[in-house]
């Protein structure tokens, strides 16, 4: 497996606002232009950590999907999907 991706960004805002904006997919899509669409994935149990589905359209009908668990400890693998 390749090296993990690490992203760091300085944001001048209260931490509560940053958390809400990054955890709400529709708000996150508005400011993070790396992603075309962000959706919640279903949880098996209410107390499970929320997992998100990210999609980026890269042109020519190509899209890349990634499912990410927002826990600081766990991340899921990236699944690439090519022309539909």
N, C-alpha and C positions, 0 to 999 in steps of 0.2 A: 504494500500500500504506500502511496506517495506521502509527501509531507502534508500536514494539516494546513488549512488556510487560517491565518490570523488577521483580523481586521481591527484597527483601532482608529477612533475618531473623537476629536474634542468637540463637545457640544455645550454651548453656553445656555443652559436651562436647568431648572430644578430637576433633581433625579426622579421625582414622582411623575413629572410630565414626560420625561424621556422613557421611563418604564411603560407608561400607558401607551405612548406612541409606538413603541417597538413591539408591544404585546397585542395590539389591536391590528389585525391584518389590513383592514381598509385604511387606517391612518398610516400604517407603515408603508403601504404602496404609494402614498402621496408624496413622501419625501425621499424614499430610498429607490432611486431610479435604476438600480441594478436589477430589480425584479419587475416583471410585467404583471404578475399575480401572486398573491399570498393567501393561503387558506388554512384554517384550522383542520387538523386531521382528527378523526374520532378517538375518544379515550375509552378504554375498557372499564375504568373505574373513575369516579369523580375526583379522587385524590391523586391520580396519575399526573405526571408532568405533561404539560401541553406540548404536542408536536405540531409542526407547521409544514405545509407543502409550499415550496417556492418554485416559481417558474420564470424563466428568462427566455424571451424570443430573440434569436440571434440573426434572423433574416433567412431568406430563401426557404421558408416553411420549417425551419429548424427550431426546436425548443429544447431547453435543458430543464429537467425537474430535479429538485433535491428535497428530501424530507429531513428536517432538523428538529431534534429534541432540544428545547431551550434550557435544559439543565446545564450548568457549568461543567459538569463531569461527563455527560454522555452526548455523543453525536451519532447520527445515523449516516449511512453511506449515501453517496450521490448516485442517482440513477439517471442515465442519459437516454433521452428518447429522440429519435431522429424522424424525418418527415412522416407526418400522419396521413 
